Amino acid sequence: MKLLFAGIVIVIGTVYCGDKCATMSCVSDLAKETAPGITPKDDYRAGQKLAVVLGDSIMEGAPLLGNSWKQEEHKPGQVSYYLQELGYEVINAAIGGFRCHEVLGRMDEYLNYAVNTTRKPVEFIIINCGINDISTDGVNPIPALKEIFIKLDEMDIDYSFVNLGYPTTGPGFDAKIKEVNDWLDEQDIDVIDYGSFTKDHPEAFLDDGYHPTIEGHDMFWTEVFGL
C-alpha cells in the first residue's frame, strides 16, 4: 500500500519488557497488542511512544544537518523532528551512505539500543535505503530488501518503507530506481512515495541532485505527516 511520498521508510512496533524477557522476539511478541499500524496518515498521530529512524542520509537529514546517530535532539528538516512533533520519543539511528545490507546487519543493534536506552516500546520504524546500493556499488538492493522485510515480518513488527528518490541532476539511474520502486509497489507493505516528490520538486534539492535542502526536507515530511 502506498502512502504519499517515499525513499525507504520502515516502521516498527516493539515493547521493552524489562525482566520479563531478554530477547527482542519476546519484546515484539508483547508489542502485538499495542502496535498502532501505519496505514492511514492519521495513524501517525500517536501518543508519547518510541519511534526509531533507520537508513541513509535521507533519513539522517545529511549533509546539512550533521550526523544524527543515536541523536535525541532533532532539527527541523530531519524526519525525527517531525515524528517528535507528533508526540513520539525518537531515536534517529540513520547513517549517511548506508546500504541496505548494512541496515539489515545492524538492525538488532539499533533496536536493542533504542529499547535499552529509553526503556520503552518501539512502536514505529521508518527506513530509507537502496540509493547507495545503486549509485555507489552498482548493486540491486532488492535481495537485501527482501531479507529486511522477512526479518521484520518474523519479528511481527509494523513497518513502512520510503521508496527511492530519483536524482534531479547528474548521471541518472532512473531505470534501476524505477525497477526497485515498481517492485516495492507490488509488495504487501506500506510505502511512502519519496520518488514522486523528487520528480515533482527538483527545486527542493541541493546541486548534488540527491539530497534535499532543509526546506525540501521540511516540505516533504510535513506533507507526509500532515503537519
C-alpha positions in Angstrom: 0.0 0.0 0.0 1.3 3.4 -0.9 1.2 6.5 1.3 2.1 10.0 0.0 5.8 10.0 -1.0 8.9 7.9 -0.2 12.6 6.8 -0.3 12.6 3.8 2.1 10.8 4.1 5.3 10.2 1.4 7.8 8.0 1.5 10.9 8.2 -1.0 13.7 6.4 -1.7 16.9 8.1 -3.5 19.8 7.8 -3.3 23.6 10.5 -3.2 26.2 9.6 -5.8 28.8 12.3 -5.4 31.4 12.9 -8.5 33.4 10.1 -10.4 31.7 12.3 -11.4 28.8 15.8 -11.0 27.4 15.2 -11.3 23.7 13.9 -9.0 21.0 11.5 -11.7 19.9 9.8 -11.6 23.3 9.7 -7.8 23.1 8.0 -7.9 19.7 5.5 -10.6 20.9 4.4 -8.3 23.7 4.1 -5.5 21.1 1.4 -7.2 19.1 -1.4 -5.9 21.3 -0.2 -2.3 21.2 1.4 -1.7 17.8 -0.6 1.0 16.1 -0.1 0.2 12.5 0.6 3.0 10.0 -1.8 2.6 7.1 -3.8 5.9 7.0 -1.9 9.1 7.5 -3.9 9.9 10.7 -2.4 6.9 12.4 0.9 8.8 12.6 -0.7 11.0 15.2 0.2 8.9 18.2 0.8 9.5 21.9 4.2 9.5 23.6 5.6 6.3 22.1 9.0 5.4 20.8 10.0 5.7 17.1 13.2 4.6 15.5 14.6 6.0 12.3 16.8 3.7 10.2 18.5 4.1 6.9 20.8 6.5 5.0 21.4 10.3 4.6 17.8 11.0 3.6 16.6 9.7 7.0 19.5 11.2 8.8 19.0 14.7 7.3 22.5 14.8 5.9 24.6 16.6 4.7 23.2 19.9 6.1 22.1 18.6 9.5 25.1 16.6 10.5 25.4 13.1 11.9 22.4 12.1 14.0 23.3 8.5 15.1 21.8 8.0 18.5 20.8 11.6 18.5 18.0 12.6 20.8 17.7 16.3 19.9 16.3 16.6 16.4 16.5 19.6 14.0 13.8 20.9 11.5 14.4 19.0 8.3 15.1 15.6 9.9 12.3 13.1 9.8 12.9 12.5 13.5 12.0 16.2 14.2 8.5 15.7 12.7 7.9 12.4 14.5 8.8 14.3 17.7 6.2 17.0 16.7 3.6 14.2 16.5 4.4 13.2 20.1 6.9 10.4 19.6 10.1 10.0 21.5 12.6 9.3 18.7 16.0 7.6 18.3 17.5 8.6 14.9 19.8 5.8 14.0 20.2 6.6 10.3 23.7 6.9 8.9 24.6 8.7 5.6 25.9 6.3 3.0 24.4 3.2 4.4 23.4 0.4 2.0 20.5 -2.0 2.7 22.8 -4.8 3.8 24.3 -2.5 6.4 20.8 -1.6 7.7 20.0 -5.3 7.8 23.2 -6.3 9.5 22.9 -3.7 12.3 19.1 -3.7 12.8 19.2 -5.7 16.0 21.9 -3.4 17.5 19.8 -0.3 16.7 16.6 -1.7 18.1 18.2 -3.0 21.2 19.9 0.3 21.8 16.5 2.1 21.5 14.7 -0.2 23.8 17.5 -0.3 26.4 18.1 3.4 26.3 14.5 4.5 26.6 13.0 1.5 28.5 10.0 2.0 26.2 8.2 0.1 23.5 9.4 0.8 19.9 6.1 1.4 18.2 7.3 2.9 14.9 10.2 2.4 12.5 10.8 4.5 9.4 13.5 3.4 6.9 15.1 4.5 3.7 17.9 2.6 1.9 18.8 1.5 -1.5 20.1 4.5 -3.4 23.6 4.0 -2.2 23.5 0.3 -3.3 22.7 1.5 -6.8 24.7 4.7 -7.2 27.9 3.7 -5.3 28.1 -0.1 -5.6 26.0 -0.7 -8.7 24.1 -3.3 -6.8 20.4 -4.1 -7.0 19.1 -3.6 -3.4 16.0 -5.9 -3.8 17.6 -9.1 -2.4 18.7 -7.2 0.8 15.3 -5.5 1.0 13.6 -8.9 0.8 15.7 -10.0 3.8 14.8 -6.8 5.7 11.1 -7.4 5.2 11.4 -11.1 6.1 13.2 -10.1 9.3 10.6 -7.6 10.3 7.7 -10.0 9.4 9.3 -12.6 11.6 9.5 -10.1 14.5 5.8 -9.3 13.8 6.8 -5.6 13.5 4.7 -3.0 11.8 6.8 -1.1 9.2 6.6 1.3 6.3 9.2 1.9 3.6 10.2 5.1 1.9 10.9 4.4 -1.7 13.8 5.6 -3.7 14.2 9.1 -4.9 15.3 10.0 -8.5 18.4 12.2 -8.8 17.5 15.6 -10.0 20.9 16.3 -11.6 23.9 14.4 -12.8 24.2 10.9 -14.2 20.9 9.2 -13.8 20.0 5.7 -12.5 16.3 6.1 -13.3 15.7 2.7 -14.8 17.3 0.9 -11.8 15.5 3.1 -9.4 12.2 2.5 -11.2 12.7 -1.2 -11.0 13.1 -1.1 -7.2 10.1 1.3 -6.8 7.9 -0.8 -9.1 8.9 -3.9 -7.1 8.0 -2.2 -3.8 4.6 -1.3 -5.2 4.0 -5.0 -5.7 4.8 -5.9 -2.1 2.3 -6.1 0.7 3.9 -3.3 2.6 3.3 0.4 3.3 5.3 2.7 1.0 5.9 6.4 1.4 6.4 7.8 -2.1 9.6 9.9 -2.0 10.3 9.1 -5.6 7.3 11.2 -6.9 8.4 14.1 -4.6 11.9 14.1 -6.2 10.4 14.3 -9.7 7.8 16.9 -8.8 10.1 19.2 -6.8 13.6 19.5 -8.3 13.9 22.9 -6.7 13.8 21.2 -3.3 17.3 19.6 -3.8 20.9 20.5 -3.5 23.2 20.8 -6.6 24.3 17.2 -6.0 20.8 16.0 -7.2 20.4 13.6 -4.3 20.0 15.4 -1.0 17.1 17.8 -0.2 17.7 21.2 1.1 16.4 21.8 4.7 13.4 23.4 3.1 13.0 20.4 0.9 13.1 18.0 3.8 10.5 20.2 5.6 8.2 20.3 2.5 8.3 16.5 2.2 7.9 15.4 5.8 5.2 18.0 6.7 3.1 16.7 3.8 3.7 13.0 4.7 2.7 13.5 8.3 0.0 16.1 7.7 1.6 18.8 9.8 
